Amino acid sequence: MMKQQRSSKKIIIVVILLLVVLGYGSFEARKLLEGPEIVITSPIDGSAIASTTVTIIGTAKNISFLTIDDAPAFTDQAGNFSLTLSPPPGYTTLTVAAADRFGRRASKSVSITVLDQNHN
């Protein structure tokens, strides 16, 4: 009887450990399953800028490659990106695009109006 109790306890412990390992694996795999995520925090979509430069700021997660207006861009270890551009006066759309290592793609855009400071 003692052997059966010990054997049952070992089986229960192995099952619990297996469930913990599978649960943790599933939790970590969500990053692979979600694909690229992009958030643009600045500038605000639809805003007007009274400057000759605009800095696009945001975060990108689960990516292997990032572009801002078709030019390669980089993130820090936390996924933050920042790039200063000089768009022409008028209505402009800035696009951040990313791909993950599996070829899945995502993009986000913000549209701004760059005010022409030369005309009064």
Backbone atoms as SQL, in Angstrom:
CREATE TABLE atoms (id INTEGER PRIMARY KEY, chain TEXT, resi INTEGER, resn TEXT, atom TEXT, x REAL, y REAL, z REAL);
INSERT INTO atoms VALUES
  (1, 'A', 1, 'MET', 'N', 0.811, -1.192, 0.000),
  (2, 'A', 1, 'MET', 'CA', 0.000, 0.000, 0.000),
  (3, 'A', 1, 'MET', 'C', 0.857, 1.260, 0.000),
  (4, 'A', 2, 'MET', 'N', 1.952, 1.226, 0.716),
  (5, 'A', 2, 'MET', 'CA', 2.848, 2.382, 0.769),
  (6, 'A', 2, 'MET', 'C', 3.451, 2.657, -0.606),
  (7, 'A', 3, 'LYS', 'N', 3.763, 1.572, -1.331),
  (8, 'A', 3, 'LYS', 'CA', 4.334, 1.729, -2.662),
  (9, 'A', 3, 'LYS', 'C', 3.332, 2.390, -3.595),
  (10, 'A', 4, 'GLN', 'N', 2.057, 2.025, -3.466),
  (11, 'A', 4, 'GLN', 'CA', 1.027, 2.623, -4.312),
  (12, 'A', 4, 'GLN', 'C', 0.869, 4.107, -4.014),
  (13, 'A', 5, 'GLN', 'N', 0.941, 4.485, -2.749),
  (14, 'A', 5, 'GLN', 'CA', 0.817, 5.892, -2.381),
  (15, 'A', 5, 'GLN', 'C', 1.997, 6.693, -2.918),
  (16, 'A', 6, 'ARG', 'N', 3.184, 6.152, -2.799),
  (17, 'A', 6, 'ARG', 'CA', 4.371, 6.827, -3.314),
  (18, 'A', 6, 'ARG', 'C', 4.293, 6.960, -4.838),
  (19, 'A', 7, 'SER', 'N', 3.875, 5.897, -5.481),
  (20, 'A', 7, 'SER', 'CA', 3.753, 5.904, -6.924),
  (21, 'A', 7, 'SER', 'C', 2.705, 6.923, -7.376),
  (22, 'A', 8, 'SER', 'N', 1.599, 6.997, -6.678),
  (23, 'A', 8, 'SER', 'CA', 0.543, 7.958, -6.993),
  (24, 'A', 8, 'SER', 'C', 1.045, 9.379, -6.805),
  (25, 'A', 9, 'LYS', 'N', 1.790, 9.620, -5.749),
  (26, 'A', 9, 'LYS', 'CA', 2.340, 10.951, -5.498),
  (27, 'A', 9, 'LYS', 'C', 3.325, 11.349, -6.594),
  (28, 'A', 10, 'LYS', 'N', 4.152, 10.391, -7.028),
  (29, 'A', 10, 'LYS', 'CA', 5.113, 10.678, -8.096),
  (30, 'A', 10, 'LYS', 'C', 4.391, 11.021, -9.394),
  (31, 'A', 11, 'ILE', 'N', 3.338, 10.281, -9.691),
  (32, 'A', 11, 'ILE', 'CA', 2.575, 10.542, -10.908),
  (33, 'A', 11, 'ILE', 'C', 1.934, 11.932, -10.833),
  (34, 'A', 12, 'ILE', 'N', 1.377, 12.272, -9.690),
  (35, 'A', 12, 'ILE', 'CA', 0.750, 13.580, -9.514),
  (36, 'A', 12, 'ILE', 'C', 1.782, 14.694, -9.679),
  (37, 'A', 13, 'ILE', 'N', 2.954, 14.507, -9.099),
  (38, 'A', 13, 'ILE', 'CA', 4.014, 15.518, -9.206),
  (39, 'A', 13, 'ILE', 'C', 4.469, 15.668, -10.654),
  (40, 'A', 14, 'VAL', 'N', 4.640, 14.549, -11.365),
  (41, 'A', 14, 'VAL', 'CA', 5.058, 14.601, -12.770),
  (42, 'A', 14, 'VAL', 'C', 3.993, 15.304, -13.610),
  (43, 'A', 15, 'VAL', 'N', 2.724, 15.000, -13.371),
  (44, 'A', 15, 'VAL', 'CA', 1.638, 15.638, -14.117),
  (45, 'A', 15, 'VAL', 'C', 1.616, 17.147, -13.845),
  (46, 'A', 16, 'ILE', 'N', 1.773, 17.544, -12.587),
  (47, 'A', 16, 'ILE', 'CA', 1.784, 18.969, -12.243),
  (48, 'A', 16, 'ILE', 'C', 2.960, 19.675, -12.913),
  (49, 'A', 17, 'LEU', 'N', 4.144, 19.076, -12.872),
  (50, 'A', 17, 'LEU', 'CA', 5.315, 19.671, -13.518),
  (51, 'A', 17, 'LEU', 'C', 5.107, 19.782, -15.032),
  (52, 'A', 18, 'LEU', 'N', 4.529, 18.762, -15.633),
  (53, 'A', 18, 'LEU', 'CA', 4.254, 18.796, -17.054),
  (54, 'A', 18, 'LEU', 'C', 3.275, 19.920, -17.403),
  (55, 'A', 19, 'LEU', 'N', 2.238, 20.096, -16.589),
  (56, 'A', 19, 'LEU', 'CA', 1.275, 21.171, -16.819),
  (57, 'A', 19, 'LEU', 'C', 1.930, 22.546, -16.673),
  (58, 'A', 20, 'VAL', 'N', 2.821, 22.686, -15.695),
  (59, 'A', 20, 'VAL', 'CA', 3.524, 23.961, -15.507),
  (60, 'A', 20, 'VAL', 'C', 4.411, 24.256, -16.713),
  (61, 'A', 21, 'VAL', 'N', 5.141, 23.269, -17.189),
  (62, 'A', 21, 'VAL', 'CA', 6.021, 23.469, -18.344),
  (63, 'A', 21, 'VAL', 'C', 5.195, 23.802, -19.584),
  (64, 'A', 22, 'LEU', 'N', 4.108, 23.087, -19.818),
  (65, 'A', 22, 'LEU', 'CA', 3.247, 23.376, -20.971),
  (66, 'A', 22, 'LEU', 'C', 2.596, 24.756, -20.861),
  (67, 'A', 23, 'GLY', 'N', 2.176, 25.123, -19.671),
  (68, 'A', 23, 'GLY', 'CA', 1.573, 26.444, -19.468),
  (69, 'A', 23, 'GLY', 'C', 2.562, 27.557, -19.733),
  (70, 'A', 24, 'TYR', 'N', 3.781, 27.409, -19.222),
  (71, 'A', 24, 'TYR', 'CA', 4.807, 28.420, -19.454),
  (72, 'A', 24, 'TYR', 'C', 5.175, 28.496, -20.933),
  (73, 'A', 25, 'GLY', 'N', 5.284, 27.343, -21.582),
  (74, 'A', 25, 'GLY', 'CA', 5.589, 27.313, -23.012),
  (75, 'A', 25, 'GLY', 'C', 4.514, 28.011, -23.826),
  (76, 'A', 26, 'SER', 'N', 3.264, 27.783, -23.478),
  (77, 'A', 26, 'SER', 'CA', 2.154, 28.446, -24.176),
  (78, 'A', 26, 'SER', 'C', 2.195, 29.953, -23.958),
  (79, 'A', 27, 'PHE', 'N', 2.515, 30.357, -22.726),
  (80, 'A', 27, 'PHE', 'CA', 2.600, 31.784, -22.411),
  (81, 'A', 27, 'PHE', 'C', 3.689, 32.453, -23.234),
  (82, 'A', 28, 'GLU', 'N', 4.837, 31.841, -23.341),
  (83, 'A', 28, 'GLU', 'CA', 5.943, 32.416, -24.110),
  (84, 'A', 28, 'GLU', 'C', 5.685, 32.341, -25.614),
  (85, 'A', 29, 'ALA', 'N', 4.964, 31.333, -26.068),
  (86, 'A', 29, 'ALA', 'CA', 4.689, 31.169, -27.497),
  (87, 'A', 29, 'ALA', 'C', 3.726, 32.231, -28.021),
  (88, 'A', 30, 'ARG', 'N', 2.995, 32.887, -27.147),
  (89, 'A', 30, 'ARG', 'CA', 2.045, 33.906, -27.598),
  (90, 'A', 30, 'ARG', 'C', 2.746, 34.996, -28.384),
  (91, 'A', 31, 'LYS', 'N', 4.002, 35.280, -28.059),
  (92, 'A', 31, 'LYS', 'CA', 4.765, 36.292, -28.792),
  (93, 'A', 31, 'LYS', 'C', 4.961, 35.871, -30.243),
  (94, 'A', 32, 'LEU', 'N', 5.168, 34.578, -30.449),
  (95, 'A', 32, 'LEU', 'CA', 5.353, 34.078, -31.804),
  (96, 'A', 32, 'LEU', 'C', 4.036, 34.040, -32.570),
  (97, 'A', 33, 'LEU', 'N', 2.964, 33.789, -31.873),
  (98, 'A', 33, 'LEU', 'CA', 1.663, 33.649, -32.517),
  (99, 'A', 33, 'LEU', 'C', 1.016, 34.985, -32.858),
  (100, 'A', 34, 'GLU', 'N', 1.326, 36.028, -32.101),
  (101, 'A', 34, 'GLU', 'CA', 0.674, 37.322, -32.292),
  (102, 'A', 34, 'GLU', 'C', 1.132, 38.060, -33.532),
  (103, 'A', 35, 'GLY', 'N', 2.357, 37.910, -33.927),
  (104, 'A', 35, 'GLY', 'CA', 2.884, 38.677, -35.055),
  (105, 'A', 35, 'GLY', 'C', 3.301, 40.074, -34.606),
  (106, 'A', 36, 'PRO', 'N', 3.718, 40.914, -35.562),
  (107, 'A', 36, 'PRO', 'CA', 4.204, 42.249, -35.227),
  (108, 'A', 36, 'PRO', 'C', 3.104, 43.145, -34.655),
  (109, 'A', 37, 'GLU', 'N', 3.489, 43.970, -33.698),
  (110, 'A', 37, 'GLU', 'CA', 2.586, 44.969, -33.109),
  (111, 'A', 37, 'GLU', 'C', 3.268, 46.323, -33.170),
  (112, 'A', 38, 'ILE', 'N', 2.547, 47.338, -33.663),
  (113, 'A', 38, 'ILE', 'CA', 3.102, 48.693, -33.771),
  (114, 'A', 38, 'ILE', 'C', 2.142, 49.666, -33.104),
  (115, 'A', 39, 'VAL', 'N', 2.711, 50.558, -32.285),
  (116, 'A', 39, 'VAL', 'CA', 1.938, 51.632, -31.674),
  (117, 'A', 39, 'VAL', 'C', 2.692, 52.933, -31.930),
  (118, 'A', 40, 'ILE', 'N', 2.010, 53.905, -32.532),
  (119, 'A', 40, 'ILE', 'CA', 2.597, 55.236, -32.749),
  (120, 'A', 40, 'ILE', 'C', 2.024, 56.161, -31.682),
  (121, 'A', 41, 'THR', 'N', 2.907, 56.706, -30.833),
  (122, 'A', 41, 'THR', 'CA', 2.451, 57.582, -29.751),
  (123, 'A', 41, 'THR', 'C', 2.537, 59.065, -30.110),
  (124, 'A', 42, 'SER', 'N', 3.397, 59.407, -31.076),
  (125, 'A', 42, 'SER', 'CA', 3.529, 60.793, -31.496),
  (126, 'A', 42, 'SER', 'C', 4.050, 60.810, -32.922),
  (127, 'A', 43, 'PRO', 'N', 3.533, 61.666, -33.760),
  (128, 'A', 43, 'PRO', 'CA', 2.498, 62.671, -33.558),
  (129, 'A', 43, 'PRO', 'C', 1.107, 62.025, -33.527),
  (130, 'A', 44, 'ILE', 'N', 0.151, 62.796, -33.054),
  (131, 'A', 44, 'ILE', 'CA', -1.226, 62.342, -32.987),
  (132, 'A', 44, 'ILE', 'C', -1.842, 62.408, -34.387),
  (133, 'A', 45, 'ASP', 'N', -2.562, 61.365, -34.767),
  (134, 'A', 45, 'ASP', 'CA', -3.209, 61.332, -36.076),
  (135, 'A', 45, 'ASP', 'C', -4.144, 62.532, -36.240),
  (136, 'A', 46, 'GLY', 'N', -4.005, 63.239, -37.351),
  (137, 'A', 46, 'GLY', 'CA', -4.845, 64.402, -37.636),
  (138, 'A', 46, 'GLY', 'C', -4.333, 65.711, -37.076),
  (139, 'A', 47, 'SER', 'N', -3.180, 65.690, -36.437),
  (140, 'A', 47, 'SER', 'CA', -2.669, 66.924, -35.827),
  (141, 'A', 47, 'SER', 'C', -1.998, 67.823, -36.865),
  (142, 'A', 48, 'ALA', 'N', -1.831, 69.085, -36.484),
  (143, 'A', 48, 'ALA', 'CA', -1.134, 70.073, -37.313),
  (144, 'A', 48, 'ALA', 'C', 0.195, 70.391, -36.641),
  (145, 'A', 49, 'ILE', 'N', 1.241, 70.426, -37.431),
  (146, 'A', 49, 'ILE', 'CA', 2.595, 70.665, -36.925),
  (147, 'A', 49, 'ILE', 'C', 3.086, 71.989, -37.487),
  (148, 'A', 50, 'ALA', 'N', 3.551, 72.882, -36.620),
  (149, 'A', 50, 'ALA', 'CA', 4.064, 74.186, -37.061),
  (150, 'A', 50, 'ALA', 'C', 5.585, 74.185, -36.976),
  (151, 'A', 51, 'SER', 'N', 6.190, 73.147, -37.525),
  (152, 'A', 51, 'SER', 'CA', 7.640, 73.011, -37.471),
  (153, 'A', 51, 'SER', 'C', 8.114, 72.397, -38.775),
  (154, 'A', 52, 'THR', 'N', 9.381, 72.580, -39.087),
  (155, 'A', 52, 'THR', 'CA', 9.919, 71.979, -40.305),
  (156, 'A', 52, 'THR', 'C', 10.318, 70.519, -40.091),
  (157, 'A', 53, 'THR', 'N', 10.334, 70.086, -38.828),
  (158, 'A', 53, 'THR', 'CA', 10.651, 68.690, -38.535),
  (159, 'A', 53, 'THR', 'C', 9.552, 68.087, -37.663),
  (160, 'A', 54, 'VAL', 'N', 9.407, 66.795, -37.782),
  (161, 'A', 54, 'VAL', 'CA', 8.460, 66.056, -36.953),
  (162, 'A', 54, 'VAL', 'C', 9.162, 64.778, -36.489),
  (163, 'A', 55, 'THR', 'N', 8.976, 64.449, -35.219),
  (164, 'A', 55, 'THR', 'CA', 9.561, 63.232, -34.676),
  (165, 'A', 55, 'THR', 'C', 8.458, 62.205, -34.488),
  (166, 'A', 56, 'ILE', 'N', 8.628, 61.068, -35.148),
  (167, 'A', 56, 'ILE', 'CA', 7.667, 59.982, -34.997),
  (168, 'A', 56, 'ILE', 'C', 8.197, 59.043, -33.920),
  (169, 'A', 57, 'ILE', 'N', 7.356, 58.789, -32.910),
  (170, 'A', 57, 'ILE', 'CA', 7.750, 58.026, -31.730),
  (171, 'A', 57, 'ILE', 'C', 6.731, 56.910, -31.506),
  (172, 'A', 58, 'GLY', 'N', 7.215, 55.758, -31.089),
  (173, 'A', 58, 'GLY', 'CA', 6.297, 54.665, -30.786),
  (174, 'A', 58, 'GLY', 'C', 7.032, 53.426, -30.323),
  (175, 'A', 59, 'THR', 'N', 6.303, 52.313, -30.334),
  (176, 'A', 59, 'THR', 'CA', 6.883, 51.028, -29.956),
  (177, 'A', 59, 'THR', 'C', 6.510, 49.976, -31.002),
  (178, 'A', 60, 'ALA', 'N', 7.382, 49.022, -31.154),
  (179, 'A', 60, 'ALA', 'CA', 7.146, 47.891, -32.055),
  (180, 'A', 60, 'ALA', 'C', 7.592, 46.625, -31.335),
  (181, 'A', 61, 'LYS', 'N', 6.707, 45.641, -31.313),
  (182, 'A', 61, 'LYS', 'CA', 7.010, 44.380, -30.624),
  (183, 'A', 61, 'LYS', 'C', 6.893, 43.222, -31.601),
  (184, 'A', 62, 'ASN', 'N', 7.608, 42.155, -31.296),
  (185, 'A', 62, 'ASN', 'CA', 7.594, 40.926, -32.091),
  (186, 'A', 62, 'ASN', 'C', 8.019, 41.189, -33.534),
  (187, 'A', 63, 'ILE', 'N', 9.077, 41.957, -33.713),
  (188, 'A', 63, 'ILE', 'CA', 9.521, 42.325, -35.062),
  (189, 'A', 63, 'ILE', 'C', 10.950, 41.876, -35.304),
  (190, 'A', 64, 'SER', 'N', 11.290, 41.748, -36.580),
  (191, 'A', 64, 'SER', 'CA', 12.686, 41.534, -36.953),
  (192, 'A', 64, 'SER', 'C', 13.172, 42.632, -37.895),
  (193, 'A', 65, 'PHE', 'N', 12.218, 43.397, -38.468),
  (194, 'A', 65, 'PHE', 'CA', 12.583, 44.471, -39.391),
  (195, 'A', 65, 'PHE', 'C', 11.552, 45.587, -39.282),
  (196, 'A', 66, 'LEU', 'N', 12.020, 46.846, -39.271),
  (197, 'A', 66, 'LEU', 'CA', 11.142, 47.999, -39.121),
  (198, 'A', 66, 'LEU', 'C', 11.517, 49.068, -40.130),
  (199, 'A', 67, 'THR', 'N', 10.506, 49.696, -40.733),
  (200, 'A', 67, 'THR', 'CA', 10.743, 50.836, -41.617),
  (201, 'A', 67, 'THR', 'C', 9.809, 51.976, -41.220),
  (202, 'A', 68, 'ILE', 'N', 10.282, 53.182, -41.444),
  (203, 'A', 68, 'ILE', 'CA', 9.460, 54.380, -41.278),
  (204, 'A', 68, 'ILE', 'C', 9.529, 55.119, -42.608),
  (205, 'A', 69, 'ASP', 'N', 8.388, 55.262, -43.250),
  (206, 'A', 69, 'ASP', 'CA', 8.306, 55.828, -44.598),
  (207, 'A', 69, 'ASP', 'C', 9.307, 55.148, -45.540),
  (208, 'A', 70, 'ASP', 'N', 9.315, 53.841, -45.514),
  (209, 'A', 70, 'ASP', 'CA', 10.130, 52.973, -46.378),
  (210, 'A', 70, 'ASP', 'C', 11.635, 53.043, -46.126),
  (211, 'A', 71, 'ALA', 'N', 12.072, 53.737, -45.094),
  (212, 'A', 71, 'ALA', 'CA', 13.492, 53.775, -44.744),
  (213, 'A', 71, 'ALA', 'C', 13.714, 52.891, -43.513),
  (214, 'A', 72, 'PRO', 'N', 14.775, 52.096, -43.486),
  (215, 'A', 72, 'PRO', 'CA', 15.029, 51.240, -42.322),
  (216, 'A', 72, 'PRO', 'C', 15.108, 52.062, -41.034),
  (217, 'A', 73, 'ALA', 'N', 14.519, 51.526, -39.983),
  (218, 'A', 73, 'ALA', 'CA', 14.534, 52.188, -38.673),
  (219, 'A', 73, 'ALA', 'C', 14.903, 51.142, -37.621),
  (220, 'A', 74, 'PHE', 'N', 15.251, 51.621, -36.444),
  (221, 'A', 74, 'PHE', 'CA', 15.738, 50.733, -35.401),
  (222, 'A', 74, 'PHE', 'C', 14.983, 50.958, -34.105),
  (223, 'A', 75, 'THR', 'N', 14.942, 49.901, -33.293),
  (224, 'A', 75, 'THR', 'CA', 14.325, 49.985, -31.971),
  (225, 'A', 75, 'THR', 'C', 15.377, 49.706, -30.912),
  (226, 'A', 76, 'ASP', 'N', 15.090, 50.175, -29.693),
  (227, 'A', 76, 'ASP', 'CA', 15.961, 49.796, -28.585),
  (228, 'A', 76, 'ASP', 'C', 15.497, 48.427, -28.074),
  (229, 'A', 77, 'GLN', 'N', 16.095, 47.957, -26.986),
  (230, 'A', 77, 'GLN', 'CA', 15.761, 46.623, -26.468),
  (231, 'A', 77, 'GLN', 'C', 14.311, 46.520, -26.011),
  (232, 'A', 78, 'ALA', 'N', 13.705, 47.624, -25.641),
  (233, 'A', 78, 'ALA', 'CA', 12.305, 47.619, -25.197),
  (234, 'A', 78, 'ALA', 'C', 11.338, 47.763, -26.365),
  (235, 'A', 79, 'GLY', 'N', 11.856, 47.944, -27.579),
  (236, 'A', 79, 'GLY', 'CA', 10.994, 48.076, -28.749),
  (237, 'A', 79, 'GLY', 'C', 10.616, 49.508, -29.084),
  (238, 'A', 80, 'ASN', 'N', 11.223, 50.486, -28.413),
  (239, 'A', 80, 'ASN', 'CA', 10.917, 51.895, -28.675),
  (240, 'A', 80, 'ASN', 'C', 11.650, 52.382, -29.926),
  (241, 'A', 81, 'PHE', 'N', 10.964, 53.175, -30.726),
  (242, 'A', 81, 'PHE', 'CA', 11.603, 53.786, -31.885),
  (243, 'A', 81, 'PHE', 'C', 11.318, 55.282, -31.890),
  (244, 'A', 82, 'SER', 'N', 12.212, 56.022, -32.537),
  (245, 'A', 82, 'SER', 'CA', 12.083, 57.464, -32.655),
  (246, 'A', 82, 'SER', 'C', 12.892, 57.897, -33.876),
  (247, 'A', 83, 'LEU', 'N', 12.254, 58.683, -34.753),
  (248, 'A', 83, 'LEU', 'CA', 12.949, 59.166, -35.931),
  (249, 'A', 83, 'LEU', 'C', 12.428, 60.556, -36.264),
  (250, 'A', 84, 'THR', 'N', 13.344, 61.484, -36.515),
  (251, 'A', 84, 'THR', 'CA', 12.965, 62.847, -36.884),
  (252, 'A', 84, 'THR', 'C', 13.028, 62.977, -38.399),
  (253, 'A', 85, 'LEU', 'N', 11.925, 63.462, -38.953),
  (254, 'A', 85, 'LEU', 'CA', 11.796, 63.631, -40.398),
  (255, 'A', 85, 'LEU', 'C', 11.517, 65.085, -40.742),
  (256, 'A', 86, 'SER', 'N', 11.734, 65.447, -42.006),
  (257, 'A', 86, 'SER', 'CA', 11.414, 66.795, -42.502),
  (258, 'A', 86, 'SER', 'C', 10.416, 66.670, -43.645),
  (259, 'A', 87, 'PRO', 'N', 9.138, 66.478, -43.318),
  (260, 'A', 87, 'PRO', 'CA', 8.144, 66.346, -44.391),
  (261, 'A', 87, 'PRO', 'C', 7.855, 67.698, -45.037),
  (262, 'A', 88, 'PRO', 'N', 7.378, 67.683, -46.271),
  (263, 'A', 88, 'PRO', 'CA', 7.055, 68.942, -46.949),
  (264, 'A', 88, 'PRO', 'C', 5.800, 69.566, -46.334),
  (265, 'A', 89, 'PRO', 'N', 5.609, 70.864, -46.520),
  (266, 'A', 89, 'PRO', 'CA', 4.391, 71.512, -46.017),
  (267, 'A', 89, 'PRO', 'C', 3.154, 70.883, -46.656),
  (268, 'A', 90, 'GLY', 'N', 2.083, 70.855, -45.881),
  (269, 'A', 90, 'GLY', 'CA', 0.828, 70.302, -46.370),
  (270, 'A', 90, 'GLY', 'C', 0.474, 68.995, -45.666),
  (271, 'A', 91, 'TYR', 'N', -0.446, 68.270, -46.254),
  (272, 'A', 91, 'TYR', 'CA', -0.947, 67.018, -45.700),
  (273, 'A', 91, 'TYR', 'C', 0.055, 65.899, -45.970),
  (274, 'A', 92, 'THR', 'N', 0.439, 65.187, -44.929),
  (275, 'A', 92, 'THR', 'CA', 1.429, 64.115, -45.050),
  (276, 'A', 92, 'THR', 'C', 0.984, 62.904, -44.246),
  (277, 'A', 93, 'THR', 'N', 1.232, 61.726, -44.783),
  (278, 'A', 93, 'THR', 'CA', 0.985, 60.484, -44.063),
  (279, 'A', 93, 'THR', 'C', 2.321, 59.823, -43.779),
  (280, 'A', 94, 'LEU', 'N', 2.552, 59.506, -42.497),
  (281, 'A', 94, 'LEU', 'CA', 3.767, 58.816, -42.073),
  (282, 'A', 94, 'LEU', 'C', 3.391, 57.367, -41.775),
  (283, 'A', 95, 'THR', 'N', 4.158, 56.426, -42.323),
  (284, 'A', 95, 'THR', 'CA', 3.831, 55.011, -42.168),
  (285, 'A', 95, 'THR', 'C', 4.985, 54.257, -41.527),
  (286, 'A', 96, 'VAL', 'N', 4.661, 53.511, -40.483),
  (287, 'A', 96, 'VAL', 'CA', 5.611, 52.615, -39.823),
  (288, 'A', 96, 'VAL', 'C', 5.189, 51.200, -40.188),
  (289, 'A', 97, 'ALA', 'N', 6.115, 50.428, -40.745),
  (290, 'A', 97, 'ALA', 'CA', 5.826, 49.052, -41.147),
  (291, 'A', 97, 'ALA', 'C', 6.839, 48.114, -40.513),
  (292, 'A', 98, 'ALA', 'N', 6.396, 46.898, -40.227),
  (293, 'A', 98, 'ALA', 'CA', 7.281, 45.922, -39.599),
  (294, 'A', 98, 'ALA', 'C', 6.974, 44.528, -40.116),
  (295, 'A', 99, 'ALA', 'N', 7.970, 43.667, -40.011),
  (296, 'A', 99, 'ALA', 'CA', 7.814, 42.253, -40.341),
  (297, 'A', 99, 'ALA', 'C', 8.466, 41.439, -39.240),
  (298, 'A', 100, 'ASP', 'N', 7.916, 40.265, -38.974),
  (299, 'A', 100, 'ASP', 'CA', 8.556, 39.379, -38.011),
  (300, 'A', 100, 'ASP', 'C', 9.381, 38.340, -38.756),
  (301, 'A', 101, 'ARG', 'N', 10.003, 37.464, -38.027),
  (302, 'A', 101, 'ARG', 'CA', 10.904, 36.498, -38.665),
  (303, 'A', 101, 'ARG', 'C', 10.165, 35.436, -39.470),
  (304, 'A', 102, 'PHE', 'N', 8.834, 35.401, -39.361),
  (305, 'A', 102, 'PHE', 'CA', 8.036, 34.451, -40.130),
  (306, 'A', 102, 'PHE', 'C', 7.416, 35.107, -41.365),
  (307, 'A', 103, 'GLY', 'N', 7.759, 36.389, -41.608),
  (308, 'A', 103, 'GLY', 'CA', 7.255, 37.085, -42.775),
  (309, 'A', 103, 'GLY', 'C', 5.907, 37.754, -42.583),
  (310, 'A', 104, 'ARG', 'N', 5.352, 37.673, -41.391),
  (311, 'A', 104, 'ARG', 'CA', 4.080, 38.356, -41.138),
  (312, 'A', 104, 'ARG', 'C', 4.357, 39.850, -41.038),
  (313, 'A', 105, 'ARG', 'N', 3.439, 40.643, -41.582),
  (314, 'A', 105, 'ARG', 'CA', 3.640, 42.087, -41.649),
  (315, 'A', 105, 'ARG', 'C', 2.527, 42.835, -40.944),
  (316, 'A', 106, 'ALA', 'N', 2.880, 44.040, -40.500),
  (317, 'A', 106, 'ALA', 'CA', 1.909, 44.955, -39.899),
  (318, 'A', 106, 'ALA', 'C', 2.373, 46.368, -40.218),
  (319, 'A', 107, 'SER', 'N', 1.424, 47.294, -40.279),
  (320, 'A', 107, 'SER', 'CA', 1.795, 48.697, -40.474),
  (321, 'A', 107, 'SER', 'C', 0.765, 49.585, -39.790),
  (322, 'A', 108, 'LYS', 'N', 1.226, 50.760, -39.405),
  (323, 'A', 108, 'LYS', 'CA', 0.377, 51.795, -38.820),
  (324, 'A', 108, 'LYS', 'C', 0.757, 53.106, -39.475),
  (325, 'A', 109, 'SER', 'N', -0.243, 53.966, -39.666),
  (326, 'A', 109, 'SER', 'CA', 0.006, 55.269, -40.278),
  (327, 'A', 109, 'SER', 'C', -0.640, 56.367, -39.453),
  (328, 'A', 110, 'VAL', 'N', -0.032, 57.541, -39.508),
  (329, 'A', 110, 'VAL', 'CA', -0.637, 58.748, -38.946),
  (330, 'A', 110, 'VAL', 'C', -0.584, 59.814, -40.024),
  (331, 'A', 111, 'SER', 'N', -1.641, 60.589, -40.099),
  (332, 'A', 111, 'SER', 'CA', -1.694, 61.689, -41.063),
  (333, 'A', 111, 'SER', 'C', -1.597, 62.997, -40.298),
  (334, 'A', 112, 'ILE', 'N', -0.746, 63.874, -40.785),
  (335, 'A', 112, 'ILE', 'CA', -0.554, 65.173, -40.141),
  (336, 'A', 112, 'ILE', 'C', -0.587, 66.259, -41.210),
  (337, 'A', 113, 'THR', 'N', -0.773, 67.473, -40.768),
  (338, 'A', 113, 'THR', 'CA', -0.661, 68.624, -41.646),
  (339, 'A', 113, 'THR', 'C', 0.521, 69.445, -41.170),
  (340, 'A', 114, 'VAL', 'N', 1.485, 69.635, -42.061),
  (341, 'A', 114, 'VAL', 'CA', 2.656, 70.447, -41.755),
  (342, 'A', 114, 'VAL', 'C', 2.342, 71.858, -42.244),
  (343, 'A', 115, 'LEU', 'N', 2.253, 72.783, -41.313),
  (344, 'A', 115, 'LEU', 'CA', 1.906, 74.165, -41.641),
  (345, 'A', 115, 'LEU', 'C', 3.075, 74.844, -42.310),
  (346, 'A', 116, 'ASP', 'N', 2.783, 75.572, -43.386),
  (347, 'A', 116, 'ASP', 'CA', 3.816, 76.292, -44.141),
  (348, 'A', 116, 'ASP', 'C', 4.095, 77.611, -43.428),
  (349, 'A', 117, 'GLN', 'N', 5.285, 77.726, -42.842),
  (350, 'A', 117, 'GLN', 'CA', 5.650, 78.924, -42.090),
  (351, 'A', 117, 'GLN', 'C', 6.112, 80.065, -42.994),
  (352, 'A', 118, 'ASN', 'N', 6.314, 79.803, -44.284),
  (353, 'A', 118, 'ASN', 'CA', 6.806, 80.838, -45.196),
  (354, 'A', 118, 'ASN', 'C', 5.703, 81.737, -45.747),
  (355, 'A', 119, 'HIS', 'N', 4.469, 81.266, -45.710),
  (356, 'A', 119, 'HIS', 'CA', 3.348, 82.066, -46.237),
  (357, 'A', 119, 'HIS', 'C', 2.592, 82.725, -45.100),
  (358, 'A', 120, 'ASN', 'N', 2.317, 83.996, -45.254),
  (359, 'A', 120, 'ASN', 'CA', 1.584, 84.741, -44.215),
  (360, 'A', 120, 'ASN', 'C', 0.168, 85.009, -44.630);
